[in-house]
C-alpha cells in the first residue's frame, strides 16, 4: 500500500497542460464534496510553479465558490498579476466541468532583513505530541473499534493528528466548553525537500480541523452531527520556513458564530514555540 504521505505528494504534483494551466487529480472518495484543503494546496502549487524558487509564498487569500466533485479532475488557470523587484503576485482560478469552484490570490516575497523581530508566545501550554493518543486511538478507546468508513479514512490520512484536549462525546460534556481547540499535526511520512511541497501540504492540513473551534461549544466533534459545515474563505500568512513532516501545533479559536457563519483563526507553532503560520477562515453552518 502506498504511504499516505507519498499519496499527498503525488496529489500535489500537478500536470502542466499548457502555459500557466495545470490539471490536478481529485480522488474518487465517498465524500459529498472535494476536500477544500486539497483544492487550496493544489492551487498554491499551480501558483508556485510560475514563480521564482527564491521567492516563497508569504500570504494567500482564497474563496470556496462551489463544492467540487470527487473523482473529477480540476483545472487550475494561473494569471501572472505582478512580477516586482521583491514581490510576485499570482491569481489562480480552479475550474471543474466548466464551472469555477475556487479562487486564490497568492503573494510571494524574496526574504530580506527587517531590522527587528517580535512575536507573542503561544497563548497556553499543552502536552507534547508523544504523550497524546492519535484521533483513531481515541475513537477506538471510546467505541471499541473504528467504524468501517472511519477505518478506511484513517488508513488514507496523510497527517497524524493529536488533540491536546480530550475529545468530548456527549452534549453534557460540550456544555460550557470554550470555543477553542489545539492539535498537534505532522505528515505521516517524509515529504521530500521541496519547500513548496511543504508549504502546500501545510495549506492542505490547515483546513482539516480549523472549524472545530466553531463547533466545540455546540456539539461533539465526533459522532452524529446536527450541522452541515463548509468552508467559505481561507487566508494564511507564512512567517518562517518549516517542514510539514515535523510536529507543529495548531492552536485554534473562534471569536464569533452568528447568522449561519462562524469565524475561526489559528496560529501554527513549531515545537520550540516559534510562530510559523497564521490562519483565518469563515465557515457556513446549517442545521441538518
Secondary structure, 3 states (H helix, E strand, C coil): CCCHHHHHHHHCCCEEEECCEEEECCCCCCCCCCCHHHHHHHHHHHHHCCCCCCEEEEEEEEEECCCCCCCCCEEEEEEEEEECCCEEEEEEEEEECCEEEEEEEEEEEECCCCCCCCCCCCCCCCCCHHHCCCHHHHHHHHHCCCCHHHHHHHHHCCEEEEECCCCCCCHHHHCCCCCEEEEEEEECCCCCCCHHHHHHHHHHHHCCCCCHHHHCCCCCCCCCCCEEEEEEEEEEEECCCCCCCCCEEEEEEEEEEECCEEEEEEEEECCCCCEEEEEEEEEEEEEC
